[in-house]
Amino acid sequence: MATPQLPEWLQKSLTESIGPPISLQVAHSAEFSVVRTVYANNEERDTAREYCRRALPSYLPEYMLNILDLGAGNALIYPHAIRIDAHSGMWRWDDGATEETQADFLWDVRTLPFIHEVIDVIFSWHLLEHFWDHERVAVLTDWTRVLRIGGRMCHIYPQFPYSGGVDKPIWRDSWGHKSKLTEANLLADFAQISNLAVLEHGWSTPGWDKYIILEKTG
């Protein structure tokens, strides 16, 4: 089977030091299309799609934007996004439940393997709470690095107590919830990144999760 090819813009944007991606499947399999259909009418994901579209900058036509969906899991939020995740295949949750995840590009998203200022939009849905409090600013700073000036981020995250924290030791060295994420501490994190401006923030799903949209200013 021929090795799948990276989109040209992504291939040119990869830093030379990392080599080829671990796995890439831009054309999703028929099996995965079933998973996507299951979530097509999920209310939370529909809301996430709405906020992703609200975050799209206007300096290029929508079809020309380079969009990353980080920690994409099994949710197809935006059809033209490159979906990056640390896992692909079957994923088993702490309660024993399983789900199918399939990324376009396998990578630990704490740092992104791209040169500066090549991405127009970064989107994440329920990802930020998977980082430790002490590492989140460094992660967000690296994501900002790859954004073009005028590019935007949109993050949807569960408000504490739904973000969890570290009550379960099994999660300490995994991709489980690691921080008791709140709007206040997330805004404080972004305030430490001088070239990001908050455009709007608030409830995404009242009583459950919140969103924040930011723009790179320089």
C-alpha positions in Angstrom: 0.0 0.0 0.0 1.3 3.4 -0.9 2.3 5.7 2.0 -0.4 8.4 2.4 0.9 11.9 1.4 0.8 14.9 3.6 -1.1 17.9 2.2 1.5 20.1 0.5 1.2 23.0 3.0 1.7 20.6 5.9 4.6 18.9 4.3 6.4 22.2 3.7 5.5 23.4 7.3 7.0 20.4 9.2 10.3 21.2 10.9 13.1 19.2 9.4 14.2 17.7 12.7 11.2 15.5 13.3 11.2 13.2 10.3 7.9 11.7 8.9 4.8 11.5 11.1 4.2 8.3 13.0 1.0 7.6 11.2 -1.1 9.5 8.7 -4.5 8.8 7.2 -6.0 11.8 5.5 -8.7 9.7 3.8 -10.7 8.3 6.7 -11.7 4.6 6.5 -15.2 3.4 5.9 -15.2 2.0 9.5 -14.4 5.4 10.9 -17.1 7.0 8.8 -19.6 5.0 10.9 -18.1 6.5 14.1 -18.4 10.0 12.7 -22.0 9.4 11.8 -22.8 8.3 15.3 -21.7 11.8 16.6 -23.1 13.8 13.7 -26.1 15.0 15.6 -24.5 15.2 19.1 -25.6 18.5 20.6 -22.2 19.3 22.3 -20.3 18.6 19.1 -22.8 20.7 17.1 -22.2 23.5 19.5 -18.4 23.0 19.1 -18.7 23.3 15.3 -20.6 26.6 15.7 -17.8 28.1 17.8 -15.1 26.8 15.5 -16.8 28.6 12.6 -17.1 31.8 14.7 -13.4 31.6 15.2 -12.5 31.5 11.5 -10.5 34.6 10.5 -11.6 36.5 7.4 -8.3 37.3 5.8 -8.6 34.2 3.5 -11.5 32.3 2.0 -12.6 29.5 4.3 -11.4 26.7 2.0 -7.8 28.2 2.0 -7.4 28.2 5.8 -5.0 25.8 7.4 -6.9 24.5 10.4 -5.7 22.1 13.1 -8.1 20.1 15.3 -6.0 19.1 18.3 -6.9 16.1 20.4 -9.5 15.3 17.9 -10.4 11.9 19.2 -13.4 10.5 17.4 -15.2 13.8 16.8 -15.3 15.3 13.4 -15.7 19.0 14.3 -14.6 20.7 11.1 -14.3 18.7 7.8 -11.3 20.5 6.4 -9.2 20.4 9.5 -6.1 18.3 10.0 -6.9 16.2 13.0 -4.0 15.6 15.4 -4.1 13.3 18.3 -1.7 11.3 20.5 -3.7 8.1 19.9 -5.3 6.2 17.1 -7.4 3.1 17.1 -9.4 1.7 20.0 -9.2 3.7 23.3 -10.3 2.3 26.6 -11.6 4.7 29.2 -11.1 4.4 33.0 -14.7 3.0 33.4 -14.0 0.3 30.8 -15.9 1.9 27.9 -14.1 1.9 24.5 -14.3 4.1 21.5 -12.7 4.3 18.1 -10.2 7.2 17.6 -8.5 7.9 14.3 -6.2 10.9 13.7 -4.8 12.2 10.4 -1.5 12.9 12.2 -0.3 11.2 15.4 1.7 13.6 17.6 2.0 14.6 21.2 0.3 18.1 20.9 2.3 19.7 23.8 4.6 21.0 21.0 3.6 21.2 17.4 6.0 20.1 14.7 5.5 23.1 12.4 7.6 26.1 11.5 6.5 29.6 12.7 3.3 31.2 11.5 1.8 28.7 9.1 -1.5 27.9 10.8 -4.7 30.0 10.5 -6.9 28.3 13.1 -6.2 26.0 16.1 -9.3 24.3 17.6 -9.6 22.0 20.6 -12.6 20.4 22.2 -12.0 19.1 25.8 -8.2 19.0 25.5 -6.8 21.7 27.8 -7.8 19.9 31.0 -5.5 17.0 30.0 -2.4 19.1 30.7 -0.9 19.8 34.1 -1.5 23.4 35.4 2.3 24.0 35.4 2.7 23.1 31.7 -0.3 24.7 30.1 1.3 28.2 29.5 4.2 26.5 27.7 1.8 24.5 25.6 -0.3 27.5 24.6 2.8 29.5 23.8 4.0 26.9 21.3 0.5 26.8 19.7 0.7 30.5 19.4 4.0 30.3 17.7 2.7 28.4 14.7 -0.3 30.7 14.3 -0.1 33.4 11.6 -0.7 37.0 12.8 -4.5 37.4 12.7 -4.9 33.6 13.1 -7.2 32.4 15.9 -7.6 29.8 18.5 -10.9 28.4 19.8 -10.9 26.1 22.8 -13.9 24.4 24.4 -13.2 22.9 27.8 -15.2 21.5 30.8 -15.5 23.9 33.7 -14.4 22.5 37.1 -15.6 20.2 38.7 -16.3 18.5 35.3 -12.7 18.9 34.3 -11.8 16.4 37.0 -8.4 17.1 38.4 -6.0 14.4 39.7 -8.2 12.5 42.1 -7.5 9.2 40.3 -3.8 8.2 40.5 -4.1 6.1 37.4 -4.5 9.3 35.4 -1.2 10.8 36.6 0.9 9.4 33.7 -1.8 9.2 31.1 -3.9 11.5 29.0 -6.6 11.7 31.7 -7.8 14.9 33.2 -5.0 16.5 35.1 -6.1 20.0 36.0 -9.1 21.6 37.8 -9.7 23.9 34.9 -11.7 27.1 35.4 -12.3 30.2 33.2 -10.3 32.3 35.7 -7.2 30.2 35.6 -7.3 29.8 31.8 -7.7 33.5 31.3 -4.7 34.0 33.6 -2.7 31.6 31.5 -3.5 33.4 28.3 -2.7 36.8 29.9 0.9 35.6 30.1 1.1 35.3 26.3 1.6 38.9 25.2 0.7 38.4 21.5 -2.7 36.8 22.0 -5.9 38.8 22.5 -9.1 37.3 23.9 -12.0 38.1 21.5 -14.8 36.4 23.5 -15.4 33.8 26.1 -18.3 32.3 28.0 -20.5 29.2 28.3 -20.6 26.8 25.4 -23.0 24.4 27.1 -24.5 26.1 30.2 -23.5 24.5 33.4 -21.0 22.1 31.7 -18.4 23.6 29.4 -17.0 26.9 28.3 -15.3 28.4 25.3 -12.7 31.0 24.6 -11.7 32.5 21.2 -8.4 34.4 20.8 -6.5 36.1 18.0 -2.7 36.4 17.5 -1.9 40.1 17.4 1.8 40.1 16.6 
